[in-house]
Amino acid sequence: MANNFARILSSKRNVGILSLIGAGSLTAGFLLNHEHVTAGAQVRRVYPASAEYPDLRKHNNCMASHLTPAIYAKLVEKATPNGYSLDQAIQTGVDNPGHPFIKTVGMVAGDEESYELTSGNFDERYVLSSRVRTGRSIRGLSLPPACTRAERREVERVVVDALAGLKGDLAGTYYSLTHMTDQDQQQLIDDHFLFDKPVSPLLTCSGMARDWPDARGIWHNNTKTFLIWINEEDHTRVISMEKGGNMKRVFDRFCTGLKEVERLIQEKGWEFMWNERLGYILTCPSNLGTGLRAGVHVNLPKLSKVQLVQTVVDGVNYLIDCEKKLEKGQDIKIPPPLK
């Protein structure tokens, strides 16, 4: 995991982060995107856009950070079919400059079409891929930290036998890590389809890497949009993913696939661990309940040119280097605090 994180953050040209951070700034940037403006109703104006541009010099909100005179001039004469304009959308951010330490969005939508007026190609330009995942455990078999070799192999057998019953768009193939070439394994990891061998002490000390790669593997459908990890941190990780930002389609596939997997598991005489108080039982207590996680892999060009971000990148790389040295019994040097 640490190595994957380092690879993600170390790029100085285009940084991809699997997260939902900076939602306000991303939203404002999306709404104020001046490229590929969708046609809308025209707003009649007496004065030019340069005369109407608001004074945002003392403002601290996401709208003020993104709105430039050029973008304003491009969008100010556009309106939704209901007549909602850019000036109306940003008025709350103009009237409320914001707190120096609390950055708000600074704009609101007036109708559904507000989000379409300046939509452009946001997904293709920024959202590289979307995914939804959860974990499920087979009742009657110990979880990965405590399972025996025989139990781990039984998990693999039960799940693979059940997945063979998937049909249509969900039909696919199982690939065992034991029989996979190093080249194929690394390619799947680089493409964000496959998990890597645990290196974090939090996982290795829990017994997650015992007998690696025995009885571990990945099952995926033919288009690699529905995947099952077997015997990683949990018995199974059920994942729906695809390129682009169509989260609704990703979630619909996730729900359909998960129901089918559970049905096939039950047909084989097994069931998932679940109870009324805790929900679905998984290895990490933080995943109890639904175990549901959703996220997007986004491309933020030139992000690493912000010095604070580069400082974080350098810090993460340093921590990973320290971890590798400690694993080898080598000393590490504590750097002086940042000024």
C-alpha angles and dihedrals in degrees: 000000000000091000092050090049091051092051091050096049101037097072111107096192107048120006118205116198125184098217149090096241124138094025094159094051093044091050094049091045090050095049092046095047104134096194123091094010112195115233115258142157116306122245113218113230134185098190127050121258091252090063093047098047109120123240104250100162094116097037126114109192135103094255092056090048093055106031111095128175089253094053091044091052090050096051107027095088093050124093138171121254087265090056098253109153139194091254090057092047094053099037093096090055092047093050094043110049091185137228119297091238101032115067115196129186096254099207140066138202119243099196142353092275091059089081092049098048093078100017099124115157098322096145095048094044100045114009108069098176142349130214143179122194144169139174131240131190129207112239114237096030125092119251118254096269091058106024123118122229089259092052092048090052090047090055089053092048095047095048097042092048090051095046090055086074096062113115140193117005090357096057114113150131138275120232117196117213088218092064098033120106117241089243094053091045093051091047091055090048092049090050089053093243101109137049122238128226108283114256101165113105088227088066102031093049088052091058096251095133099048115134091359124220095012113128094354124125151127131254119196138168121248094269095044092236096116118046139173122201112204124209100351112123091326133027088260139004113201112204135181116189144152141165117276132027105289095128093165092060091045092051094045090053090046093054094045094046095045092052091050093048092051091048092051092047090053092048088059090056098259134105141195121264108258140145136176096249101046105021115214112007116232136167098257116056089220089068097052115125114031095351085214122160128172129183148147132232104227134193113220108183117215092004092131089060087074103093095218091055091049089051089056091048091051090047093052091048090050092051091051090050090050091050091053092049092049090051088057092046093249125144122251131210120230108224120225116264118269116261 
